[in-house]
């Protein structure tokens, strides 16, 4: 499944975005949001960006991005047919493998694109594994991976 079908919302605040979602999607997104916030290392901020709830390194902390936008680490969105957790570090083969193994151990089906995990209910996810992955990727580690990827492109 492609991650290209992001539905853009016009909400400018997280509470406004959540209120705009249908009840079932709001419940799912709020449950996953709680896991993200509980495990999010210091240095990331929660904001609205790209039409989603975004967890990013603000430009004031790291302005050297190719597109002059904050460096997004994760995002949550309620889309037409499902919800999505964009977890940028999940694009790394080792993390994708870990997620697949953890979902299998939990008896859950992983529906993942390159770095986006689709779900209908929070119970569809291996939330403990997602929390552990989020907790270990500090902004410094994420910036290092980002910078290494940019060097490969030049």
C-alpha positions in Angstrom: 0.0 0.0 0.0 1.3 3.4 -0.9 1.9 6.3 1.5 1.1 8.8 -1.2 -2.6 9.0 -0.4 -2.2 11.4 2.5 -5.4 13.4 3.1 -4.5 17.0 3.8 -6.5 18.6 6.7 -6.6 22.3 7.3 -6.5 22.2 11.1 -3.8 24.3 12.6 -3.9 22.8 16.1 -3.8 19.2 17.3 -7.0 19.4 19.3 -8.8 20.9 16.3 -7.5 18.1 14.1 -8.6 15.4 16.5 -12.0 17.0 16.8 -12.4 16.9 13.0 -12.0 13.1 12.9 -14.9 10.7 13.0 -15.2 9.1 16.5 -13.6 5.7 15.6 -10.6 7.3 13.9 -10.2 9.9 16.6 -10.2 7.1 19.2 -7.5 5.2 17.3 -5.3 8.2 16.6 -5.6 9.4 20.3 -4.5 6.0 21.6 -1.5 5.9 19.3 -0.7 9.5 20.0 -0.6 8.6 23.7 2.1 6.0 23.0 4.1 8.4 20.8 4.0 11.1 23.5 4.9 8.7 26.3 8.0 7.5 24.4 9.0 10.6 22.4 12.6 11.7 23.3 13.2 15.3 24.4 13.9 17.6 21.5 11.0 16.6 19.3 7.9 18.8 19.3 4.3 17.9 18.5 2.7 20.2 16.0 0.4 20.3 13.0 2.3 20.1 9.7 1.7 18.4 6.3 -2.0 18.1 7.3 -1.1 15.6 10.1 -0.1 15.6 13.7 3.6 15.8 13.3 6.5 15.0 15.6 9.5 16.9 14.4 12.8 18.6 15.2 12.0 22.3 14.9 14.0 24.6 12.6 15.3 26.5 15.6 17.1 23.3 16.7 18.1 22.0 13.2 17.6 24.5 10.3 19.7 22.6 7.7 17.0 20.7 5.9 16.8 20.3 2.2 13.3 21.7 1.9 13.5 24.4 4.7 10.8 22.5 6.7 11.3 21.0 10.1 12.7 17.5 10.1 9.7 15.1 10.6 10.4 12.0 12.7 6.8 10.7 12.9 3.3 11.7 12.1 -0.3 10.5 12.7 -3.2 10.9 10.3 -6.8 9.8 10.0 -7.4 9.1 6.3 -10.4 8.1 4.3 -10.1 4.3 4.8 -7.6 3.9 7.6 -5.3 5.7 10.0 -1.6 6.0 9.4 1.5 6.3 11.7 4.3 7.7 9.6 7.5 6.5 11.3 10.4 7.8 9.3 12.9 5.5 11.0 10.8 2.5 9.8 12.3 3.0 6.3 15.5 1.5 7.6 15.7 -2.2 6.8 16.6 -3.2 10.3 13.7 -1.3 11.8 11.3 -2.6 9.3 12.5 -6.2 10.1 12.1 -5.5 13.8 8.6 -4.2 13.3 7.6 -7.3 11.2 9.0 -9.6 13.9 7.3 -7.8 16.7 3.9 -7.7 14.9 4.2 -11.4 14.2 5.1 -12.1 17.9 2.0 -10.1 19.0 -0.2 -12.0 16.5 -0.9 -8.8 14.5 -0.7 -8.2 10.7 1.7 -5.4 9.7 0.3 -3.2 7.0 3.2 -1.0 6.1 4.4 1.0 3.2 8.0 2.4 3.1 7.7 4.2 6.4 4.0 4.3 7.1 2.0 1.8 9.1 -1.7 1.6 8.3 -4.3 0.7 11.0 -8.0 0.9 11.7 -7.8 0.5 15.5 -5.0 1.0 17.9 -5.4 -2.7 18.8 -4.2 -3.5 15.3 -0.7 -2.3 16.2 2.2 -3.7 18.3 2.2 -0.6 20.4 4.9 -1.6 22.8 7.3 -2.3 20.0 6.4 1.0 18.4 7.0 2.8 21.7 10.4 1.2 22.1 11.5 2.2 18.6 10.3 5.8 19.1 12.1 6.0 22.5 15.5 5.0 21.2 15.7 7.4 18.3 16.9 10.6 19.8 16.9 13.8 17.7 20.7 13.6 17.5 20.5 10.0 16.1 17.8 11.0 13.7 19.8 14.0 12.5 22.8 11.8 12.0 20.8 9.4 9.8 19.3 12.3 7.9 22.7 13.9 7.2 24.1 10.5 6.1 21.2 10.0 3.7 21.7 13.5 2.2 25.4 12.8 1.6 24.5 9.7 -0.3 22.3 11.8 -2.6 25.1 14.3 -3.5 
